[in-house]
Amino acid sequence: MSEEPEKKMEDAIREDGRYPLEAYAFLHEGLSRAVREVYGEESADAPHRHVTGAELCHGLRRLAIEKWGMLARTVLGKWNIHATIDFGNMVYLMIAHKYMKKTDEDSVEDFRDVYDFSSFDRVDNIEMKE
């Protein structure tokens, strides 16, 4: 089995159709943020830095609040992202097409109910399920 992607990432995203390309750009930006938060600033560009589903979700939440504040939930909703499992669906699409990797311990379920999206409405009160 080849480790190289079989189709262009944009084609895989469009074919899947659940989330737009902009959502994946946000996912990528949030992944870089999560890696920096977990491993430190100097590790941001280091390849193969693994973060958990929960760590990625928390990084995405903080990034969304920084970028859009009280509109974060609205922006994500326009991209069909309504729960943390949506981030997992996006990650696992990338894994299926060999644009991302997972460990044997990882599961799409790691992204389920990490936090409630209503917490975006209370940006001063970050509620995170550990």
C-alpha positions as CSV (number, residue, x, y, z in Angstrom):
1,M,0.0,0.0,0.0
2,S,1.4,3.3,-1.1
3,E,2.0,6.1,1.5
4,E,1.4,8.8,-1.1
5,P,-2.0,10.4,-1.6
6,E,-3.9,9.0,-4.5
7,K,-5.7,12.3,-5.4
8,K,-5.3,16.0,-4.8
9,M,-6.4,17.2,-1.5
10,E,-8.8,19.7,-3.0
11,D,-10.4,17.0,-5.1
12,A,-10.9,14.7,-2.0
13,I,-12.5,17.6,-0.1
14,R,-14.8,18.6,-2.9
15,E,-15.8,15.0,-3.6
16,D,-16.6,14.5,0.1
17,G,-18.6,17.7,0.1
18,R,-19.4,18.0,3.8
19,Y,-17.1,20.9,4.5
20,P,-15.6,23.7,2.3
21,L,-12.0,24.2,1.5
22,E,-11.9,27.2,3.8
23,A,-12.7,24.9,6.7
24,Y,-9.7,22.7,5.9
25,A,-7.5,25.8,5.8
26,F,-8.7,26.7,9.2
27,L,-8.1,23.1,10.4
28,H,-4.5,23.3,9.1
29,E,-4.0,26.6,10.9
30,G,-5.4,25.2,14.1
31,L,-3.3,22.1,13.9
32,S,-0.1,24.3,13.7
33,R,-1.4,26.2,16.7
34,A,-2.1,23.0,18.7
35,V,1.4,21.6,17.9
36,R,2.9,24.9,19.2
37,E,0.8,24.8,22.3
38,V,1.7,21.2,23.1
39,Y,5.4,21.1,22.1
40,G,6.5,24.7,22.2
41,E,7.1,27.5,19.7
42,E,10.3,25.9,18.3
43,S,8.4,22.7,17.4
44,A,5.8,24.4,15.3
45,D,7.4,23.4,12.0
46,A,8.8,20.0,13.2
47,P,7.3,17.1,11.2
48,H,5.5,14.3,12.9
49,R,4.4,16.1,16.0
50,H,1.3,14.3,17.2
51,V,-1.5,16.0,19.0
52,T,-4.7,14.3,20.4
53,G,-8.1,14.9,19.0
54,A,-9.0,16.9,22.2
55,E,-5.8,19.0,21.9
56,L,-6.6,19.8,18.3
57,C,-10.2,20.7,19.2
58,H,-9.1,23.1,22.0
59,G,-6.5,24.7,19.7
60,L,-9.2,25.2,17.0
61,R,-11.5,26.7,19.6
62,R,-9.0,29.2,20.8
63,L,-8.1,30.1,17.2
64,A,-11.7,30.6,16.3
65,I,-12.3,32.9,19.2
66,E,-9.1,34.9,18.4
67,K,-10.1,35.3,14.8
68,W,-13.9,35.9,15.1
69,G,-14.8,36.4,18.8
70,M,-18.5,36.1,19.4
71,L,-19.0,35.3,15.7
72,A,-16.9,32.1,15.9
73,R,-19.8,29.7,16.1
74,T,-21.6,31.5,13.2
75,V,-18.5,31.3,11.0
76,L,-18.0,27.6,11.8
77,G,-21.7,27.0,11.2
78,K,-21.5,28.4,7.7
79,W,-18.8,25.8,7.1
80,N,-21.2,23.0,8.4
81,I,-19.1,22.7,11.6
82,H,-21.5,22.4,14.5
83,A,-19.7,20.1,16.9
84,T,-16.2,18.9,17.7
85,I,-16.9,15.6,15.9
86,D,-17.0,17.7,12.7
87,F,-13.3,18.4,13.2
88,G,-12.8,14.7,13.6
89,N,-14.6,14.0,10.4
90,M,-12.3,16.4,8.6
91,V,-9.2,14.9,10.1
92,Y,-10.2,11.4,9.3
93,L,-11.0,12.4,5.7
94,M,-7.4,13.6,5.5
95,I,-6.2,10.4,7.1
96,A,-8.2,8.3,4.6
97,H,-6.5,10.1,1.7
98,K,-3.1,10.0,3.3
99,Y,-2.7,13.7,4.0
100,M,-2.5,13.1,7.7
101,K,-1.5,10.2,9.9
102,K,-2.8,8.7,13.1
103,T,-1.5,6.4,15.8
104,D,-3.1,3.0,16.6
105,E,-4.6,4.6,19.7
106,D,-6.3,7.4,17.7
107,S,-10.0,7.3,16.8
108,V,-12.5,9.7,15.3
109,E,-14.4,9.3,18.6
110,D,-11.6,11.2,20.3
111,F,-13.2,14.3,18.7
112,R,-16.8,13.6,20.0
113,D,-18.1,16.1,22.6
114,V,-14.8,17.6,23.5
115,Y,-16.8,20.8,24.3
116,D,-20.2,22.2,23.6
117,F,-20.3,24.8,20.8
118,S,-22.6,27.0,22.9
119,S,-19.4,27.8,24.8
120,F,-18.4,30.0,21.8
121,D,-21.1,32.4,23.0
122,R,-19.2,32.8,26.2
123,V,-15.7,33.6,25.0
124,D,-14.7,34.9,28.4
125,N,-15.7,31.6,30.1
126,I,-13.9,28.9,28.2
127,E,-15.4,25.5,29.2
128,M,-13.3,22.6,28.3
129,K,-13.9,18.9,28.9
130,E,-10.6,17.3,29.8
